[in-house]
Amino acid sequence: MSLSELWVILLFFGCFFNVVKLLENGLARSPPMGWMSWGYFMCSVDCDENPNKCLDEKLIKSVADTFFTDGYQEAGFEYIIIDDCWAEKTRDINGRLVPDRKRFPNGMKYLADYIHARGLKFGMYTNIADVTCMHYPGSKGHFEIDAKTFAEWDVDYIKVDGCFVGEDYLNTAYIKFGRSLNSTGRPMVYSCSWPYYIEYIHNKTPNYTNIVPYCNMWRNYHDVVKSWGSVKAIIRHYQSRYDQLNGYHGPGHWNDPDMLIFGTNSLTASQSRVHLAVYVMLSAPLLLSCDMRNMKDYEKQLLLNMDLVALAQDPLGLMAKPYQFQNSVTLWVKQHLPRKGDMYNSVSFALVNLNTKDVAVSFTPGDYGLNSTDAYTVMDTFTGKFTMNITLKDKINVIVPPEDVIMYSVFPL
């Protein structure tokens, strides 16, 4: 082998290992679960005027305490993420970001330690522009020092927004910032808003082939707001985009439909079931945004339902496929574990009715991915009760209440 041939081989493997390090950080093998400040608290910085809705150290500690004491941690809710508006309006003399001195008097490393001591994980926010979406200091021109700062604060998850920049910059900055995060050696889940800004601000089609290798999760639709209409719009979006998005979704790389609005007095009990059920079927991140003190009992029971959590966190990480029935009910179908042998997956079905009237539905589960000639047993996913055994030819007849969902998990016998 000549010296030039050896050099080519070494160059190839050097590039290969650099790419592997860049593309795969080993995180988010299942969709992240936790709490994020933005959806409910947004930029609540006037704590003197409204102390009960204040983005501050006390709030973040209270969420950690609630997760730790009320069963959320055991159910898998682990990330506590501070969104925009946490910083002082100027950097320090060394060019570093500074937490708001009044609202976060002990700094972010203190909060990280507090959260980690409870077995939970800490997340933060920045933007790739000069300023954040709410005009706090952004990371443009400071990628390396900001990544190093987040690592020194022991951050586990970083949400990176894309306000106020051009399309070309979006397509390079997210890659560069991700490289800066990786270079710190600190494992941090990398949540991008890259495809959202490409599509809805720059009116282009996102190139997910370029996006997926660099992000653990990404926003690709509008922010959720505290309304049933907003939740319905998100559900319909993912239903219409299944073919476009499905191939890019799986362990380590997730489509993110934004936060759950439980605990905000925005949804009825049935609407809450729909909201969570579709996210579970999508294998979406489950990030709450609320004052945890306002969580209703039925909401908490849904969130701590371990059959739903197991389906949401299934290791296969598949997006459910939607089928639109003529009567306006959507059937979402998701294959998942456990398997019988190496061939026969379990399958869950969610019949979602977004209309305001009851709808009678009849469907044959065997037409939607069941492949064992032996029987299957059917569990009501919400109650955990087994309801019947079926064959590939048997129908299930059910009335789906208005703005509600019926869920079945079907296991091969």
VENQUIKA-V267181 format. One record per run of one state. SS is the DSSP state (2 for helix, 1 for strand, 0 for the rest). FROM is the first residue (numbers start at 1). LEN is the number of residues. If there is no record, write none. Layout:
SS,FROM,LEN + SS,FROM,LEN
This chain:
0,1,2 + 2,3,21 + 0,24,9 + 1,33,4 + 0,37,1 + 2,38,4 + 0,42,15 + 2,57,13 + 0,70,2 + 2,72,4 + 0,76,3 + 1,79,3 + 0,82,5 + 1,87,1 + 0,88,11 + 1,99,1 + 0,100,7 + 2,107,10 + 0,117,4 + 1,121,7 + 0,128,3 + 1,131,1 + 0,132,5 + 1,137,1 + 0,138,5 + 2,143,10 + 0,153,4 + 1,157,5 + 0,162,5 + 2,167,17 + 0,184,5 + 1,189,4 + 0,193,1 + 2,194,7 + 0,201,7 + 2,208,5 + 0,213,4 + 1,217,3 + 0,220,8 + 2,228,13 + 0,241,1 + 2,242,7 + 0,249,1 + 1,250,1 + 0,251,2 + 1,253,4 + 0,257,3 + 1,260,1 + 0,261,8 + 2,269,13 + 0,282,4 + 1,286,3 + 0,289,3 + 2,292,3 + 0,295,2 + 2,297,7 + 0,304,2 + 2,306,7 + 0,313,8 + 1,321,4 + 0,325,4 + 1,329,12 + 0,341,3 + 1,344,10 + 0,354,5 + 1,359,5 + 0,364,1 + 2,365,3 + 0,368,8 + 1,376,5 + 0,381,5 + 1,386,5 + 0,391,5 + 1,396,5 + 0,401,3 + 1,404,9 + 0,413,1
